[in-house]
Amino acid sequence: MTRKNDDEKNLFAEAMSDVTPLQLSSNKVASEKKPRPVNTKKPMRSNTRFNTADLYNEPADKVSAHETLFFQRYSLSKSDLKALKNGSFQYNWSTDLHGLTELEAEKQLIDFLNDALLHEQKHVLIVHGKGYHSNTEQPVLKNLVNQVLRNWPHIIAFCSAKPKDGGTGATYAFLKLKKD
């Protein structure tokens, strides 16, 4: 080793001397979950919830792990459509469905979308993964997200995320906010 590398190692060791390592139960990296905001807004409107059976009235075509999702219910301005496809909008809410069963993921996704609507979040990110660990040919959670978003009445449009946000393993969604 060169003298410079030894000096850098010693400097780093000195800077880290008072740091206590995290005790993790597995080899996974710990991630800090952002707390959901406290409900300080008006109560949930009764017409924002719907029967989950309605999510399957119009079945969506199955998609593969690397297939790009895109759906548009209402017309968007050119700038909004460009922002959606480029992921160049500010989203404050996201949910990660990794590791959940299909039923757990469906419940979490519906609750997340209802909460986002309640808290007037227009742009959200849904991380579903590419399905590499699914026991089927198609990714279970990605197809669930595709099905739910296509049939959820408050979705304006959605598409696969940019690589920085998860690529085809995540989806950006635009929500239609209710007017009083």
C-alpha positions in Angstrom: 0.0 0.0 0.0 1.1 3.5 -0.6 1.6 6.0 2.1 -1.4 8.0 0.9 -3.8 5.0 1.2 -2.5 4.2 4.8 -3.0 7.8 5.8 -6.5 7.8 4.4 -7.3 4.5 6.2 -6.0 5.9 9.5 -7.9 9.2 9.0 -11.1 7.2 8.3 -10.6 4.9 11.3 -10.1 7.9 13.5 -13.2 9.6 12.2 -15.3 6.5 12.8 -13.9 5.6 16.2 -17.0 6.7 18.1 -19.5 5.2 15.7 -21.5 2.2 17.0 -22.3 -0.4 14.2 -26.0 -1.3 13.7 -27.0 -4.7 14.9 -29.1 -6.2 12.0 -30.9 -9.5 12.2 -30.1 -10.2 8.5 -27.7 -9.1 5.8 -30.3 -6.7 4.4 -29.6 -3.0 4.6 -31.8 -1.1 7.1 -33.9 1.5 5.6 -35.7 4.3 7.3 -39.4 4.3 6.7 -40.9 7.7 6.3 -43.8 8.2 8.7 -47.1 8.8 7.1 -48.6 12.3 7.7 -51.1 12.6 10.5 -54.6 13.2 9.2 -55.1 16.9 9.7 -57.3 17.4 6.7 -61.1 16.9 6.3 -62.5 13.4 6.9 -62.6 10.8 4.2 -65.5 11.3 1.8 -67.7 8.2 1.5 -67.5 8.1 -2.3 -63.7 7.7 -2.3 -63.9 4.1 -1.2 -65.2 1.5 -3.6 -65.9 -2.2 -3.8 -62.6 -4.0 -4.5 -64.5 -6.5 -6.7 -64.8 -3.6 -9.2 -61.0 -3.8 -9.7 -61.4 -7.0 -11.7 -64.4 -6.0 -13.9 -62.0 -5.3 -16.8 -59.0 -7.6 -16.7 -55.7 -6.1 -17.8 -53.4 -8.0 -20.1 -50.6 -9.8 -18.3 -47.2 -8.1 -18.4 -43.6 -9.4 -18.1 -40.8 -8.3 -15.8 -39.2 -5.9 -18.2 -42.3 -4.7 -20.0 -43.0 -1.0 -19.6 -46.4 0.0 -18.2 -48.4 2.9 -19.6 -52.1 3.8 -19.2 -53.9 7.1 -19.6 -57.6 7.5 -18.7 -58.0 11.2 -19.2 -56.2 13.5 -21.5 -53.1 15.1 -20.0 -51.4 18.3 -21.1 -48.2 17.8 -23.0 -46.2 19.0 -20.0 -47.9 16.6 -17.6 -47.5 13.7 -20.0 -43.8 14.5 -20.4 -43.4 14.9 -16.6 -45.1 11.5 -16.1 -42.9 9.7 -18.6 -39.7 11.4 -17.5 -40.4 11.1 -13.8 -39.8 14.9 -13.5 -42.4 15.7 -10.9 -42.3 15.9 -7.2 -43.8 12.9 -5.3 -43.9 12.8 -1.6 -45.6 9.5 -1.2 -44.5 6.0 -2.2 -45.2 2.5 -1.1 -43.1 -0.6 -1.5 -44.9 -3.9 -2.0 -41.8 -6.2 -2.1 -42.2 -9.4 0.0 -46.0 -9.2 0.3 -48.4 -11.8 -0.8 -50.8 -10.8 -3.5 -53.7 -10.3 -1.0 -51.5 -8.3 1.4 -50.2 -6.2 -1.5 -53.7 -5.5 -2.8 -54.8 -4.3 0.6 -51.7 -2.1 1.1 -52.1 -0.7 -2.4 -55.8 0.2 -2.0 -55.2 1.7 1.4 -52.2 3.7 0.1 -54.2 5.0 -2.9 -57.1 6.0 -0.6 -54.8 7.7 1.8 -53.0 9.5 -1.0 -56.3 10.8 -2.3 -57.4 11.8 1.2 -54.2 13.7 1.7 -54.4 15.3 -1.8 -51.3 13.7 -3.2 -51.4 14.1 -6.9 -48.2 12.1 -7.8 -47.2 8.8 -6.1 -44.6 6.1 -6.7 -45.5 2.4 -6.2 -42.6 0.0 -6.0 -43.7 -3.6 -6.9 -40.5 -5.2 -8.2 -40.0 -7.2 -11.4 -41.2 -10.5 -10.1 -37.9 -12.4 -10.2 -38.9 -14.3 -7.1 -42.5 -15.0 -8.2 -43.4 -18.7 -8.6 -45.1 -17.9 -11.9 -44.0 -16.8 -15.4 -45.3 -13.3 -14.9 -44.5 -10.9 -12.0 -47.5 -11.2 -9.6 -47.2 -7.8 -7.9 -46.5 -5.9 -11.1 -49.6 -7.4 -12.7 -51.6 -6.7 -9.6 -50.6 -3.0 -9.7 -51.3 -2.8 -13.4 -54.8 -4.3 -12.8 -55.7 -2.2 -9.8 -54.5 1.1 -11.3 -56.3 0.6 -14.6 -59.6 0.1 -12.7 -59.2 2.4 -9.8 -61.5 5.4 -10.5 -59.2 8.2 -9.3 -56.2 7.3 -11.5 -55.5 9.8 -14.4 -52.5 8.0 -15.8 -49.6 5.8 -14.8 -46.4 4.5 -16.3 -43.2 2.6 -15.4 -40.7 4.6 -13.4 -37.3 5.8 -14.6 -34.3 3.7 -13.5 -33.5 6.0 -10.6 -36.8 5.2 -9.1 -37.0 1.5 -9.8 -37.4 1.2 -13.6 -39.9 -1.4 -14.7 -40.1 -2.6 -11.1 -41.9 0.6 -10.0 -44.8 2.7 -11.3 -45.5 6.5 -11.3 -49.2 7.3 -10.9 -51.1 10.6 -11.3 -54.2 10.8 -9.1 -57.3 12.8 -9.9 -58.0 14.9 -6.9 -61.6 15.3 -5.8 -63.2 18.8 -6.0 -65.6 19.7 -3.2 
